[in-house]
Structure formats: C-alpha cells, structure tokens
Amino acid sequence: MAIIKPNNNTISAITALPAAIPTGKVLQVVHAHTATVASSSSTSYADTGLTASITPSATSSKVIVIIHQSIAKISGANSSANFKVLRDSTDIGGSIPGRAIGYTNNNDEQYLGMAFNYNFQDSPSSTSSVTYKTQFNNALGSGTVKVQPDSSQSYILLMEVAG
C-alpha cells in the first residue's frame, strides 16, 4: 500500500491541518409560519402556535432567532398582550421591550399587524433538536387579544451560525 504525500511533502513535513468552519458562517436555516388564530382573555401564558425546531451541528453554534408575530386587541378597556420566547421550556427572552403590546384605555378593536418583532442570538450548547416557540397572554386579563387575527401570518426564522 502506497503512502500518499500531500503536495509532495513527507508526512512529517505537514505542519497544519485544514482550518475548521469559520466563525460566523451560516450553517443552516429553518423557517416556519402559522395562520392559526389563538385568543386569550387570561393572564396565563399560552402557545401562539408559532414554533420551529433546529438541530445544531456543534455545541459551540449560535442560533439567531427572528420572529414576526401578528396580533390584535379585540375588546376590553386596558387589554393588551405580553409575549415571551422559549427554547424548549426555557424563557430565553428575559425582559422583552414592548411586552404590553396594543394597550388602549377603551374598548375599540385594534389590529396591530406584525406588532411583536423579536431578534435574539441564543447559545443552546447542544447538538440535540431544540424547539423555539412564542407564547402570549392578556396582560391585565380583561377583554380579548388574538394572535394571527383573521388568519394573518406569523413567522419564525432560525439560523445556525458557527461559533
């Protein structure tokens, strides 16, 4: 059996191996959407139906999470929606600016379109499948708020980036 010599060098002359995947390179993209209406008049958090899963290729990978969530305040003075973003069962959003979305002090309907927009760099430190999803509630528990009102679309995009 012959010994292969890269670039006509002896094996002992090879000083470096090929470089690893460069940091910051996008390795995979996952996209999902939903138009299923969900409504709430409760302060308890419930799933919006917007969810996507990704399996990172390395524990050092980062996952960029981009969300566009449609919402409407249907009825009730002082009603508005709060949102949170979860990786599996862990709230990764912390304090999300603008959580009380759609607040008014009257009973008027208020269709806000893509009112909840969220971008986050997560470090799942896993090579197992991880699921990202949004949840919402009615901030004060009065009236009704809806996500994907009138079957409007909400979107989630996950990008694995080499870490």
N, C-alpha and C positions, 0 to 999 in steps of 0.2 A: 504494500500500500504506500503510495507516494505522499509526502508531506507537502501541503500547499503553502507556498510562501507569498503572502500578500505584498504586492508591489515589489516583488523580487527581493524582499528583505528576509533575513533569517527570523525565526520565531523570537529569538532573544532581542532582536533589534526593534520589535514593535513596542512602543512606549505608551500608546494611548488607545483606548477603545473608542468606538463611535460615541458621540455625545448622546445624552438622554433627550427625551422630548423637551423642547424648550419651554420654560416657564411662560405662562400666558397664552399658550396655544389652545384654541377651542378644539376639544376632543369629540364632543357630541352635543346635539341639540334635540330637546324633546319639547313638543308643543301640544297643548290640549285646549279645548274650549267647551263651553256649555251654554245652552239657551233655556235650560230648565228653570222655571220660576220657583223661587223659595220665598216664603214670607215669615215675618216674626212680629209678635207683639209682646215678646218676653225678653227679660234681661239675661236669660241663659244663652250661651253661645251655641249655635247650630251650624252644621256644614252648609256651605253655599252651593255645593255640587261641583265646584271648580277644583280639580285635582289632577296631578301628573306625577309619574314616578320615573326615576333615573337610577342607573346603577353605575356609580363612579368606577373608573378603571384603576384608580390608585387612592390610597388613604390621604395622600397629600393634595389631591384635587380640590378645587373650589367649585361651588355651584352658584352661578348667577341666577337669581330668581327674579322674573319680571312679570308683574300681574297688572291686568286692566279689568276691573270689576264694575259691572253696571249696577246701578241702584236707583230706587225711587222711594220717596216718602209718600205713602198713600193717604194716610189720615192721622189725625190726632195732634193736638197742640203739644208742643215740646217733644215731639218724637224725632229721633234721628238714629243712625246706625253706627255701631262700632265694628271694627274689623280686627282680626288677627290672622297671622300666617303661621302655619305649623309645619315642621318637618317631623313626619310620623306623629307622635303625640306631644312633641316639644314645641312650645311657642317660641319661634325664632325672631319675632318682630320686636319684642320689648315694647318700648313706648313708641307707637306709630303716630307721627304727627297727623292731625286732622281726623282722629278716630270718630268724633261726633259729627259724622257727615250728614248733611241735609237738615240740620236743625232750623226750625222756624217756630214762632210762638203762636201760630194759627193752624187751622185745620186744612189748609189748602194742600192739594196734591202737588208734589214737586218731583218731576222726573229729572234726574241729575246726569243721566248717561254714564260715561266711564268715570265716575266720581272717585273711586278708590284706585289709585295707581301706586304701585309699590315696586321698588328695586332694592335688591339686597344681595350681598355676597356672603354665602354660607360656607362653612367648613365642616362637612358631615363626618370627616375622618373615618370613612367606611368604604368597603368595596361591595357591600350588600345593597340591594334595592332600597332606596329611600323615597318616601312619598311626601309631596308638598301639597298643601291644600289651604283654602281660606275658610274662615268661619265668621259669622256675624251675629249681632244681637240688636235688640231695640234698646237703645241707651237708657231710656227712662221707663220703658215698659208701658208706654201709652201709645195708642194708635197702632199703625201698621207700617212697617218698612218692608220692601221687597228687593231681592237681587234678581237680575235677569228679568226685569219687568217687561211685560208684553213679549216675552221670549227673545229679548235682546241678548246679544252675545257677551260673554266674559271670556278672557283669555289668560293663559299662563304659559310662560316660556322658561325652560330650564336649559342652561348651558354649562357643561362641564369644562372647566379650564384647568390646564396643567398647573400644578402648584409648585 
